[in-house]
Structure formats: structure tokens, C-alpha cells
Amino acid sequence: RWGRLLLTLQRYPGRTLSAECLQAAVTQVEEVLQVRPRRRVELVQGRRQELVAQLNHLHDQLAENQGQQQRRWADLRLIKPEIKQLQAEVSQLAATYQANHWTERPHSQLAKRRHALASAQKRESRAWRNLDKDQAQAARWQQRLSHVQEQLLTLDEWLAYLEADNSANPNPVTLVVRIDAGFSTGANLTWLLDMGYTVLTKAHHSHSTDRLRRRLPSQPIWTPVGKNAEAIAMDAYHQNECPYPLQAMLVRYHLPAKIRYTSLLYYGETSPPALPDWFKWYNARQ
């Protein structure tokens, strides 16, 4: 009935999460079958282009920040002697007023010099605050830049591996992997799609289903897909931290006490099958 079946077994510690085992299991199956899909290097190249664009943007931001800091320092270098000069003028005028028993009036020369000194001191204080902000922002951008550079290095190594694997695989095959929701983390989905698999899965979290429900049209048209199940095709959807859009199908089950919702996800070289076939194809994994 089922044709050839392959069973592999690996023991893990009791606290191991199922999602952590997927990549090792798929790799082991490939070794046994001695066939594998064509790796989707174009997807990784697209991600690389996005990282390079981020790097260029961060370099531009840092360059602009450095220019701004240089202007702050230039302002401070000009303000410092100005303040010293004003302080000297205020001291000299104050001594003159005191010696001549003059009254310092709001618009007197001494009052004007005091006002100019206070204004210069405020400008100096503001320049120091702005410089601190610029330096803090530069530190954050530099940290982000280092993180993106690490990501790019890791991605380049991954891309080189996939390209070499394709070169050593002149006869790739189409392979479908159908996995439960517990395996469909963002990292696992990204890895499976990069590795060339057609993926059918269920959303990893109920939050995905909630978000899809909020995107339903005002009068959705549901298609029967099972005895008590109906479905509707949704637009492309990003699951968890997977950078690639997957096709989504929202499913509702009519239960005795309530209606329960879930969502199925698909990625492949071709469009997903009709909703009833998609539903049966995924559930046939059992």
C-alpha cells in the first residue's frame, strides 16, 4: 500500500525539543537515499543582497554620524574661547561698575555681556549633549554593523556550501517534506527551503492563525476540505522568522461545542494544489 518505507531512529536527551532534531533527521535521510533536491542558492543570494544593502546603509549612517560629530567638535572648539573672552569681559565690566558704583540695569552693557555669556554656555552644554547622543548612536550602529557583518560571513559560508553541493549533484530530485507544527520554526523552514524541499506544514504558533483570521475578507468564501473542515486560501505569509513568503491556507473545524481554526503552509516550485487536495496531502503524512 505504501511502497518502500524508511525508518530512522536517534536517541536524544529527555528535554530535547522536536524542532531541534529536524535538520539532522533530514540530512540522515538524504545520506540513506543518496538523492537530494537542487539547493535554492537564488534564495540565499537574495538574502545576501539584502544584507549587503543593510551594510551599505549602516556605513552611510556611520559616515554621516562621524561628520556630525566633527561639526560638534568644531563648534566646541569655537565656543570655548568665546566663553573665555565673555567671562573676561564680564569680570572687567563688573569690576568697573563696582568701582564707579554704577547700577547694573537690564539693558546695560554688563547685562548684555552676561546674557551673551549665558547664551554661549547654553550652546556649549547643548553641543556636549548632542555629541553624547551622536556617540551613543554611533555605538549602536557599529554594534548593528558588526552583527550584520557576522550574518553576512555566515551566509557566505552557507551559500558556498549550497553551490558546491549543487555542483556535486547533477541529477537533483524533487522531494516533499510534510512536518508537524512543532517542527515549523523559522530557522527550520528557512533551512528546508534553502535545501530545496517542497514543504507542507502547519503554523508553529496559534498567533499565526490569529493574524490570518484578522486578514479575512468581510464575506469569506469557504471551501469544504474534509468531513467537518472548511478552508480558504490566503495571501503569501511570513511564518515566524522565515524570510521567505509561504502560501497559507486558513482552516476551520466545526466541532460540537465551537469552531476551531488552524493554518497550513506551503512552499514549492509550483503553486499549491487545490484546497481539498492540499488538506488531504498534508494530513496524509500520518
FENJO-V583221 format. One record per residue. RES is the residue in three letters. PHI is phi in degrees with one decimal (none if undefined). D_FIRST is the distance of its C-alpha to the first C-alpha in Angstrom with 2 decimals. Layout:
res->(RES | RES)
phi->(PHI | PHI)
d_first->(D_FIRST | D_FIRST)
This chain:
res->(ARG | TRP | GLY | ARG | LEU | LEU | LEU | THR | LEU | GLN | ARG | TYR | PRO | GLY | ARG | THR | LEU | SER | ALA | GLU | CYS | LEU | GLN | ALA | ALA | VAL | THR | GLN | VAL | GLU | GLU | VAL | LEU | GLN | VAL | ARG | PRO | ARG | ARG | ARG | VAL | GLU | LEU | VAL | GLN | GLY | ARG | ARG | GLN | GLU | LEU | VAL | ALA | GLN | LEU | ASN | HIS | LEU | HIS | ASP | GLN | LEU | ALA | GLU | ASN | GLN | GLY | GLN | GLN | GLN | ARG | ARG | TRP | ALA | ASP | LEU | ARG | LEU | ILE | LYS | PRO | GLU | ILE | LYS | GLN | LEU | GLN | ALA | GLU | VAL | SER | GLN | LEU | ALA | ALA | THR | TYR | GLN | ALA | ASN | HIS | TRP | THR | GLU | ARG | PRO | HIS | SER | GLN | LEU | ALA | LYS | ARG | ARG | HIS | ALA | LEU | ALA | SER | ALA | GLN | LYS | ARG | GLU | SER | ARG | ALA | TRP | ARG | ASN | LEU | ASP | LYS | ASP | GLN | ALA | GLN | ALA | ALA | ARG | TRP | GLN | GLN | ARG | LEU | SER | HIS | VAL | GLN | GLU | GLN | LEU | LEU | THR | LEU | ASP | GLU | TRP | LEU | ALA | TYR | LEU | GLU | ALA | ASP | ASN | SER | ALA | ASN | PRO | ASN | PRO | VAL | THR | LEU | VAL | VAL | ARG | ILE | ASP | ALA | GLY | PHE | SER | THR | GLY | ALA | ASN | LEU | THR | TRP | LEU | LEU | ASP | MET | GLY | TYR | THR | VAL | LEU | THR | LYS | ALA | HIS | HIS | SER | HIS | SER | THR | ASP | ARG | LEU | ARG | ARG | ARG | LEU | PRO | SER | GLN | PRO | ILE | TRP | THR | PRO | VAL | GLY | LYS | ASN | ALA | GLU | ALA | ILE | ALA | MET | ASP | ALA | TYR | HIS | GLN | ASN | GLU | CYS | PRO | TYR | PRO | LEU | GLN | ALA | MET | LEU | VAL | ARG | TYR | HIS | LEU | PRO | ALA | LYS | ILE | ARG | TYR | THR | SER | LEU | LEU | TYR | TYR | GLY | GLU | THR | SER | PRO | PRO | ALA | LEU | PRO | ASP | TRP | PHE | LYS | TRP | TYR | ASN | ALA | ARG | GLN)
phi->(none | -103.4 | 73.8 | -83.0 | -116.0 | -120.9 | -120.6 | -120.5 | -138.6 | -142.9 | -88.5 | -130.1 | -59.4 | -62.0 | -89.6 | -67.3 | -83.6 | -60.6 | -60.8 | -72.9 | -98.3 | -61.7 | -62.9 | -64.6 | -66.1 | -64.8 | -60.8 | -65.7 | -63.8 | -59.7 | -63.7 | -73.1 | -73.3 | 63.9 | -138.5 | -161.1 | -76.4 | -73.8 | -72.1 | -87.4 | -64.7 | -64.4 | -66.0 | -67.1 | -63.1 | -63.8 | -63.3 | -63.8 | -60.9 | -65.4 | -66.4 | -62.6 | -63.1 | -62.6 | -61.3 | -61.6 | -64.0 | -66.4 | -60.7 | -63.7 | -63.1 | -66.5 | -63.2 | -64.3 | -63.6 | -62.8 | -62.4 | -64.7 | -62.7 | -62.1 | -67.7 | -61.4 | -63.3 | -61.6 | -62.1 | -65.6 | -64.7 | -80.5 | -70.7 | -58.6 | -66.5 | -62.7 | -65.1 | -61.1 | -64.1 | -67.0 | -61.0 | -65.3 | -65.2 | -63.9 | -62.8 | -66.2 | -66.0 | -62.3 | -66.1 | -62.9 | -61.3 | -67.9 | -66.4 | -97.7 | 56.9 | -85.7 | -90.8 | -79.3 | -99.4 | -55.0 | -111.2 | -75.0 | -61.7 | -64.9 | -63.1 | -65.4 | -66.6 | -62.4 | -64.2 | -64.2 | -65.0 | -62.1 | -64.6 | -64.9 | -65.4 | -65.6 | -63.7 | -64.5 | -63.3 | -65.8 | -64.3 | -64.6 | -62.7 | -65.3 | -65.2 | -60.5 | -64.8 | -62.3 | -67.5 | -65.7 | -64.5 | -62.8 | -64.5 | -65.7 | -66.0 | -65.0 | -65.0 | -64.1 | -62.0 | -63.6 | -65.0 | -66.8 | -62.4 | -64.6 | -60.9 | -65.6 | -62.8 | -62.6 | -67.0 | -64.2 | -64.7 | -65.1 | -64.1 | -62.6 | -64.1 | -65.2 | -64.0 | -65.8 | -65.7 | -64.0 | -63.7 | -91.7 | -128.1 | -70.6 | -125.7 | -70.1 | -122.9 | -89.5 | -125.6 | -109.4 | -118.7 | -115.8 | -127.7 | -69.7 | -60.1 | -63.5 | -93.8 | -89.7 | -73.0 | -59.6 | -65.1 | -67.0 | -63.9 | -59.0 | -63.7 | -63.3 | -70.3 | -60.2 | -76.5 | 97.4 | -81.5 | -83.0 | -117.1 | -122.9 | -154.4 | -114.1 | -57.1 | -69.0 | -125.6 | -67.1 | -60.6 | -62.6 | -63.6 | -62.1 | -66.1 | -66.4 | -62.5 | -69.5 | -93.5 | -64.0 | -66.1 | -63.0 | -129.4 | -68.1 | -107.0 | -91.9 | -111.5 | -62.5 | -126.0 | -158.6 | -57.7 | -127.4 | -124.6 | -130.4 | -141.4 | -143.1 | -76.4 | -111.8 | -71.6 | -56.3 | -137.0 | -97.1 | -93.0 | 51.3 | -101.3 | -72.9 | -77.7 | -103.8 | -74.8 | -111.1 | -79.6 | -119.6 | -130.3 | -90.1 | -119.3 | -124.6 | -109.7 | -89.9 | -100.3 | -56.6 | -100.1 | -163.9 | -106.1 | -111.4 | -113.6 | -149.8 | -139.2 | -108.1 | -125.5 | -143.3 | -144.7 | -163.4 | -72.2 | -116.2 | -64.1 | -63.8 | -68.7 | -57.6 | -53.0 | -61.9 | -68.7 | -59.6 | -61.1 | -68.9 | -62.7 | -67.3 | -70.2 | -70.9 | -60.3 | -85.5)
d_first->(0.00 | 3.79 | 5.89 | 9.15 | 10.43 | 14.19 | 16.28 | 20.00 | 22.69 | 26.24 | 28.89 | 31.27 | 34.40 | 34.05 | 35.66 | 33.37 | 31.94 | 28.29 | 29.42 | 31.35 | 28.32 | 26.27 | 28.08 | 28.06 | 24.31 | 23.60 | 26.18 | 24.66 | 21.20 | 23.11 | 24.91 | 21.86 | 20.10 | 23.51 | 22.92 | 24.19 | 25.30 | 28.84 | 30.96 | 32.68 | 36.22 | 37.65 | 36.72 | 38.53 | 41.42 | 41.79 | 42.03 | 44.52 | 46.67 | 46.79 | 47.91 | 50.54 | 51.80 | 52.07 | 53.98 | 56.36 | 56.97 | 57.69 | 60.04 | 61.85 | 62.10 | 63.51 | 65.97 | 67.18 | 67.46 | 69.49 | 71.79 | 72.27 | 73.11 | 75.65 | 77.28 | 77.43 | 79.15 | 81.55 | 82.45 | 83.03 | 85.27 | 87.35 | 87.47 | 88.68 | 92.05 | 92.46 | 92.18 | 94.68 | 97.08 | 96.80 | 97.26 | 100.42 | 101.72 | 101.09 | 102.85 | 105.80 | 106.14 | 105.83 | 108.62 | 110.74 | 110.24 | 111.14 | 114.22 | 115.48 | 114.48 | 112.47 | 110.05 | 106.48 | 105.64 | 102.17 | 102.96 | 105.06 | 104.34 | 103.25 | 100.86 | 99.35 | 98.87 | 97.27 | 94.90 | 94.04 | 93.42 | 91.15 | 89.21 | 88.79 | 87.64 | 85.04 | 83.81 | 83.58 | 81.64 | 79.28 | 78.78 | 77.88 | 75.37 | 73.77 | 73.69 | 71.92 | 69.33 | 68.86 | 68.44 | 65.91 | 63.94 | 64.11 | 62.77 | 59.79 | 59.11 | 59.52 | 57.00 | 54.56 | 55.31 | 54.55 | 51.24 | 50.21 | 51.38 | 49.16 | 46.20 | 47.01 | 47.27 | 43.88 | 42.35 | 44.02 | 42.54 | 39.05 | 39.61 | 40.85 | 37.78 | 35.41 | 37.56 | 37.60 | 33.83 | 33.45 | 35.99 | 34.01 | 30.72 | 31.33 | 27.69 | 26.24 | 22.75 | 21.57 | 19.74 | 18.83 | 19.48 | 18.86 | 21.25 | 22.81 | 26.45 | 27.72 | 26.90 | 28.32 | 31.89 | 34.06 | 34.16 | 30.39 | 29.88 | 32.72 | 31.35 | 27.83 | 29.39 | 31.87 | 29.15 | 27.56 | 24.39 | 23.14 | 23.30 | 22.00 | 23.62 | 25.75 | 29.52 | 30.80 | 33.71 | 34.55 | 37.55 | 35.41 | 34.36 | 38.02 | 39.18 | 36.72 | 37.87 | 41.43 | 40.55 | 39.34 | 41.49 | 43.90 | 41.87 | 38.19 | 35.82 | 32.57 | 29.33 | 26.94 | 23.58 | 22.33 | 23.54 | 26.50 | 26.29 | 28.26 | 28.63 | 31.16 | 31.11 | 33.81 | 35.72 | 35.01 | 35.20 | 36.12 | 34.25 | 36.37 | 38.01 | 35.58 | 37.90 | 35.42 | 34.80 | 31.31 | 30.19 | 30.19 | 28.81 | 30.56 | 28.64 | 30.36 | 29.00 | 31.06 | 31.46 | 33.86 | 36.54 | 36.14 | 34.29 | 32.41 | 31.85 | 29.65 | 29.06 | 26.17 | 27.00 | 25.75 | 27.06 | 26.03 | 27.64 | 26.97 | 27.63 | 25.10 | 22.94 | 24.19 | 24.55 | 21.85 | 19.27 | 20.72 | 20.52 | 16.87 | 15.99 | 17.95 | 16.80 | 13.05 | 13.99 | 13.78)
